[in-house]
C-alpha cells in the first residue's frame, strides 16, 4: 500500500500555491523545472533527468521487487493570461497565469513522489513533468530526446482537472479523448496601390472575405461524430496604417479541429485546396504554415482498465460522461511510448472554466488525484 500522508498533502498544497504565483510560459519553465527537480530529489527519487525535451523533468522511483513500469505525466507550463482570481497566491508575473490547473497537476505528483520515496512493493514509476503542453510542442520534444527511450514505460497515464464535473468525481472512457487541432496561417500577397486608384493594385480583400466563409463551410458533423470537423477563424488582417494605401498583403489565421488524425488529414487537404484556388482566382501569391499542432488523443483500453481499477480502489465516483472533449491535449503523442489513457477529475460545477482569468485549481483535488495515482501504481506494476 502506498500511503499519501497529511504531511505530503500539506507540502503539496504549499508548493501548488508557490508554483501558481510564479508561472512560466511554454518552453520557458526554467524556474518551475528547477523547483520540481529539487522536490523529486528531496522525495528520494532514484534518478532525476532534467532538461528533457527542453525544460522537462523525469523522476524515476524503484520498488523493492521486479514489475512493470508506470509513467504518470503532469505539465509544467502556464498561459499568457492576466489573472483575475484575486487569491493571495495570484500570479506575480503580469500576463502569465496558471489558468489551466497545471500547478495542481504538478502538486499531485509531488504528493505522490513523497509517498513513493518511502518505498513500494514492486515495479518502477516514472513521474514525467512535461514542458510546453499548451502550444503542442512539449510531448514531441520529449519524445525526440534520446533519454526518453531509456525510461521504457509499460503504461502511460495522466489526469486533467475539469470544471463542470462534480468536484472529486472522474470521467474516463475507452477511445477518443481529445481532438486533433492545428493553427493554420494563410498569407496572401498581391500589390499595393494608391488608395485613390485601388484598381491598379492586387488587394487580398475579396479573397479574405471568401475564405472566411469558405473555410467555415468545411464544418461537418456534430461532435463527437467520427466525421466531425470544425474550422474557427481566429484572426484576419491586411494592409498597414496609412490611409492613402490600398492593401496588397493579408493574413488569415484559423483553427482546424477534428476528432481523429485521419479526419484532420482530409480537412487539411480540403482547406489548402480552397485557399490555393481562391488565391489563384485573384492572382495572389499564397503561403500556408501551421502552428500549435496537436494530434488526437485516444485512450487505450489496457490503460483505461488500470485507471478504472484505481478509481474504484480510491473510492472515486466515475463514468464515461465528459469524454471525449473538443479541446486538444498534447498527451496524445505520448501513446507512442506505451498504451496510454487520461482521465478528467471534476473541479466543481460552479468553477470558472479552464483558461478563464478567474480560475484557480481547487486544493482539495490534490488528495484525490494523489490517491488515484497511488492506487494506479499498485494496480499497474
N, C-alpha and C positions, 0 to 999 in steps of 0.2 A: 504493500500500500504506500502511495506517495502522498504525504500529508502536507498540505499547504497551511501554514500556521497563521495565527493572527499577527504575529510579528512580521511574517512575509508580506501579508496584505497591507499592514501599516506602512512598511518601507516602500511597497509598490505604489501606494496612493501618493505618498510624498514625492516619489520620483515622477509620477504622472503629471503632477502639478508643476514640477520643475521643468519637465520637458515641454509642457504646454506654454509656459512663459518664455521659452527660448526656442521657438520653431525655426526650421530651416527649409528652404525650398528644395525641390527635386535636384539631385546631383550636387547639392551644396551642404549636405548633412554632416559636416565635419565635427562640430562640437557634439551633436547628438550621437554620432558613432563613437566618439571617444568616451562619452558617458556610459553608453551601453557596453562597450568592451570592458570598461573598468568594473561594471556591475557583474558581468559574466565571470571575470576573474575572481572577484570577491565572492561569488556564489560557489566557486570551486570547479569551474569548467576544466576539463582535461586538456582542451585545446581551444584557442580563440583565434580565428582568422579575421584580420582587418583589411580594409581596402578591397573587399570582394566586389568585383564589378564596379569599382569606383570608390564608394564610401560604405559598402555593405559590411556587415559583421556576421560571422557564423561561430556559434559556441557548441562544442561537442562534449557530451556527457556520456560516460560509460557505466553500464550496470555491472553488477558483480558477476553475472554469468552471460553466456552467449545468447544471442537472439537477433531479431530483425532491427532495422534502423528506421525510426520515425523522424521525419523533418517537419517542424512546425514553423510557419512563417508569419512575421509581422512586418510592418512598413516603418521607415524612418522619416518620411518627408511630410511637410505641411503644404498649405495652399497660399497663393497670392491673394489673400482676402483680408480686409480690415476688420478686426474682431469687434463685436458689439455685445458680447455676452455679459460684461460687467462683473465677472467673477474676480476675486482678489488675485488670482494667478493668471490674469489675462496676458496676452502676448506683449512682450517688451519690444517687439520688432514691428514697427508700423507697416501695415500692408501684408504681413505674413502671419498665418494663424493655423492652428490645428483644428480645422473645421470639419475634418472627416473622421476624427477619433483615432488617428494613428498613435497618438500619445497613449491612449488607453490600451491599444493592442500591444504596444511595447511593454507597458506596465504589467499586463497579464503574463507575458513571457518572463519578465523579471521575477515575478512572484513564483512562477513555476521553476525557474532556474534555481532559486534559493532552496526549494524543496528537493529538486534533483541532486543538488550538491551534497545533500545529506545521505544520498545513496538510494538506489532502487535495484530491483531484483535482477533484471537481465536486459540484454539488448543495448542499443545505443540511441541517443536522442540528439538531433541537431536543431538548435534554435537559430533560425535564419532571420536576420533583420535586413530586409531588402531596401535598397535605395530607390528613389525615383519611380515610385509606383504611379504617382499622379499624372506623369506625362508619358507613361507607357514604355519608358526606356530602361527601367531598372532590372526587370527579370531577364531581359535579353542580355544585358551587360553581365549579370551574374552567371548566366549560362555560358557566356563566352570566356569567363575567367577559368583557366585550366585547373585551378584548385577546387572548383566546384565538383568536377567529376570524381575527385577523391572522397567526397562526402558520401556518395553512393547510398542514398536513401532507398528503402523499400516502399515507403508510402510518404506522401506529402499532404499535409492538412493545414488549414487556416480558418480564421473566422473574420467576419466583419460586423461591426455593430450596425444596427438598422433601426432608426427612429420609425415609429408607426407600428412596430410589433410590440406586444406587451412586454414590459421590462423583464428580462431574465428568461424569456421563452426563446425558442430557436426555430429556424426554418432550414430544412435540409431535404434535398431530393436528388435522385439519380438524374444524369443527363444535363442538358443545358442549364447553366447557372448565370452567366453574364454575357452580354452582347459583344460581338466584334464591332469595332468602330475605328474611324480614322478621320483626321482633318485633311480635307482636300483644298489646296490653294491653286487658283487659276489666275494667271497673269496674262492680260490681253495687251498687245502692243500695236498701236496704229500710228497716227501722225498728228501733232498739234497744229492748230491753225489760229489765226486771229479770231477773236470772238465775234467780230462783225462779219466774218466770212467762213463760218464753220464748214461749209461745203468744200472748202479747199483742203480740209484735213480728213483723217480717218478716226472717228470717235468710237470708243467702246460702249457708248451709252445704250444703243439698241441691243447689242449683244448681251450686255449685263442684264438688261431687263428681261430678255428672253430666257436667259439661263436661270434667273431667279425663279421663274415659273417652270421652266422645263425640267430642272433638276428635282424640284419638289414633286413634279408629276411622276417621278420614278418610284414614289412611295408605293408599297404594295402590302396587302395583308394586314391583319390585326395581331399585335404581339400577344402571345408568343408563337404564332403560326410559323411553320418552317420556312415559308416563302417571305416572311416579314422583311421589309426594307423601309428605311426612313432616311430622308435627306433633310437636314436642317440648315438653312442659310444662316451663317454666323456673322457675316460682315461683308459689306460691299463698299468700295471706294474707287474714285477716279479723279484725275486731274490734280491741280495744286491749289494755291491760294490766290492766284492772280485772276481778277475778273475779266481781264482782256484776252484770256487764252482759252480756246476750246480744247478740251482734254484729248490727249492721244494715248493715254495709258489707263488701265483699270485693273482692279483686282477683286476677286470674289473668293470668300472662304466659306466652306460648307463642311458639316459633319455627316459622314455616311455611317449608317448603323444597320446591322443585321443580327440575326440570332446565331448564324453559323458562318464559318470561314468560307464554305463553298458558295453560299449566297452572297457574301461580300465580294468574292472574285467576280461574280456576274454583275453585281451592282457597279463595281469599279469599271468594268468594260463598257457598260451602258452609259455611265456618266462621262467617261472620257470620250466616247464616240459622239455624244451630244455636244460636248464642249468643242471638239475639233470641227464638227460640222458647222456649228454656229460661228466660230472664228473664220472659217473659210468663206462662209456666206458674206461676211462683212470685210473680207480681205485683211484680217487682223492676224498678227503673229500671236502664238499662244505657247505658254509653258504650264505644265502641271506638276506639282510636287505634293508630298504627303507628310503629315506631322502627327505626333501622338497616336501612333498605330498600336491598337490593341487587338490581339487575337481573341476569338471566342473562348469562354471558359466553360468547360463541361465537367461535371462531377462523375468520377469513375465509381462503379458500384462497389468495388473492393474497399476503396477509401471511405465511401459513404457508410458501408456496413460497420467499419471501425468507429466512425463518429456516432452512429446511432447507438451502438452499444455503450459508448462513453456517455452520451446524453442520458441514457436510461440509468446507468450506474450513478451518475451525478444527480439524478432526480430532476432533470430539466425537462419541462414540457416541450414537445416538438412536433412538427408536422411539415408537410411539403409546401403549405401556403406561404407565398413570399418569394419562391424561386420558380422560374428564373426571373431576373430583373433586367430592365432596359439598359442601365448603366454598364460600363465596361470595367474589367478588373485585370490588372497585369498578372495576376496569379495564374491565369490560364497557361502561360508559357511554361510554367514550372512542371506541368504534366509531362514535359519531355524527360524529366528525371525519373519519374515513377508514377503509378496511379495516384491521382490527386483529387481532393474534394475540399470545398469551402462551405461552411455553414454561416447563416446570419444569426446574430444574437440580438434579441429585441432590446432597444434602448428606451422604450416607453412610447405610448400612443400620444402623449402630449408634448413630446420633444420637438424642437425645430428640426427641419430636415438636414441631412448631410449637406455640407458646403454652404449652409446658412451662416451669416456673420454672428448669429446669437448662439450657435451650437457649442455645447461643452459636454464631453464624454462623461456619462454617469459613473462615478467611482464604484458604485455597487456592482457593476459588471465585472470588475477585476476579479472578485472572488468567484463569480460564476464561471468566467472564462478559464481561470486557472484550474478550477475543479474539473471542468470538462477535459482540458488537455492532460491533466494528471491521470484521469481515467483512461484517456486515449493511449497514453504511454503504456499503461498496464495491459490494455487490450491488444495493442498493436505489436509489442515487442516480445 
